[in-house]
Amino acid sequence: MNQIEKLLWSIAIPGFGQLLNGKYVKGIVFIILEFLINFNANLNTVIILSFKGEIAKAIEVSNYSWLMFYPCLYFFAMWDAWKDAGGGKESYSFLPFVFCSYFFTIGCIYSQNFKLFGILLGPIWLPILCVIPSIIVGLSLKTFINRHYDQR
């Protein structure tokens, strides 16, 4: 349960899991990066507008140059906190986190134009929806590699 607790705190704010793991410098660096990227990407405003259904405004206020950094920071911090807490002992356990970062980033890239069933989802909802297939791909690839190629 300890690994899950650290993972969930890292989901709340990147760096919290590291602080709980006693990795204070790393945790503080992640928290500073979180606030730096969040502020420069206008992420809180984008989230509020997205939750209100004001997707066009959310797209307009998004700073995509900064927003593109967020998925890597977010998913790496989650994986790092989980791993430092003793999780991820199986080979290639990082793959679901890596694919979440990739797919979330792709969701950000296409969020200005991509419509699902005629609905523009924007810079919050499309990337979040992209996480679902990314977990499936990451877990499937990890399982496949471990079963067929990893001879440890």
C-alpha positions in Angstrom: 0.0 0.0 0.0 3.0 2.3 0.6 3.8 2.5 -3.1 0.1 3.4 -4.0 0.1 6.1 -1.4 3.2 7.7 -2.8 1.8 7.4 -6.4 -1.5 9.0 -5.4 0.2 11.9 -3.7 2.3 12.4 -6.8 -0.8 12.5 -8.9 -2.1 15.3 -6.6 1.0 17.4 -7.2 4.3 16.2 -8.7 6.9 16.2 -6.0 4.7 15.2 -3.1 5.5 11.5 -3.5 9.2 12.3 -3.5 8.8 14.3 -0.3 7.0 11.3 1.3 9.9 9.1 0.1 12.4 11.4 1.9 13.8 12.6 -1.5 13.5 16.3 -0.5 15.7 17.9 -3.1 14.1 15.9 -5.9 10.6 16.6 -4.5 11.2 20.4 -4.2 12.6 20.5 -7.8 9.5 18.7 -9.0 7.2 21.1 -7.1 9.0 24.1 -8.5 8.8 22.7 -12.0 5.1 22.0 -11.5 4.4 25.6 -10.5 6.6 27.0 -13.2 5.0 25.0 -16.0 1.5 25.4 -14.5 1.8 29.2 -14.3 3.4 29.7 -17.7 1.0 27.3 -19.5 -2.0 29.0 -17.8 -3.0 25.5 -16.8 -5.3 26.3 -13.9 -7.3 28.8 -16.1 -7.4 26.2 -18.8 -8.7 23.5 -16.4 -11.4 25.9 -15.0 -12.6 26.9 -18.5 -12.6 23.3 -19.7 -14.7 22.2 -16.7 -17.1 25.0 -17.5 -17.3 23.8 -21.1 -15.7 26.9 -22.5 -13.3 24.9 -24.7 -12.6 27.7 -27.3 -11.5 30.0 -24.5 -9.4 27.3 -22.9 -7.6 26.8 -26.2 -7.2 30.5 -26.6 -5.5 31.0 -23.2 -3.4 27.9 -23.4 0.3 28.4 -23.8 1.1 25.2 -25.7 4.9 25.9 -25.6 4.7 25.4 -21.9 1.8 22.9 -21.8 3.9 20.4 -23.8 6.3 20.0 -20.8 3.6 19.0 -18.4 2.9 15.4 -19.3 6.5 14.4 -19.1 7.0 16.0 -15.7 3.6 14.7 -14.4 4.1 11.0 -15.4 7.8 10.9 -14.6 7.1 12.2 -11.1 4.4 9.6 -10.6 6.7 6.8 -11.8 9.7 8.1 -9.8 7.7 8.3 -6.5 6.2 4.8 -7.1 9.6 3.3 -7.9 11.4 4.9 -5.0 8.6 3.6 -2.7 9.4 0.0 -3.8 7.0 -0.4 -6.7 7.9 -1.4 -10.2 10.1 -4.4 -9.5 8.9 -6.1 -12.6 11.0 -5.4 -15.7 9.7 -2.7 -18.0 7.2 -1.4 -15.3 7.9 2.1 -16.5 6.2 1.5 -19.9 2.7 2.4 -18.9 3.9 5.7 -17.5 6.0 6.4 -20.6 3.1 5.7 -22.9 0.8 7.9 -20.8 3.3 10.7 -21.3 3.5 10.1 -25.0 -0.3 9.8 -25.6 -1.1 12.8 -23.3 1.4 14.9 -25.3 -0.2 13.8 -28.6 -3.5 14.8 -27.1 -2.2 18.2 -26.3 -0.8 18.6 -29.8 -4.1 17.8 -31.5 -6.4 19.4 -28.9 -6.9 22.6 -30.9 -8.4 20.7 -33.9 -9.4 17.2 -33.0 -13.1 16.5 -32.6 -14.7 13.4 -31.2 -18.2 12.8 -32.5 -18.1 16.5 -33.6 -17.1 17.8 -30.2 -14.0 19.8 -29.7 -12.5 18.5 -26.4 -9.6 20.9 -26.0 -6.4 20.9 -24.1 -7.7 19.1 -21.0 -10.3 16.5 -22.0 -8.6 15.1 -25.2 -5.2 14.5 -23.4 -7.0 12.9 -20.5 -9.0 10.6 -22.9 -5.7 9.7 -24.5 -4.5 8.2 -21.2 -7.0 5.3 -21.5 -5.5 3.7 -24.6 -1.9 4.5 -23.4 -2.3 2.4 -20.3 -3.6 -0.5 -22.3 -0.7 -0.1 -24.8 1.9 0.3 -22.1 0.7 -2.7 -20.0 0.3 -4.9 -23.1 3.8 -4.0 -24.3 5.3 -4.6 -20.8 3.6 -8.0 -20.5 4.6 -9.0 -24.1 8.2 -8.1 -23.6 8.4 -9.8 -20.2 6.8 -13.0 -21.5 8.7 -13.3 -24.8 12.0 -11.4 -24.6 13.1 -10.8 -21.0 15.2 -13.7 -19.8 16.2 -12.4 -16.4 
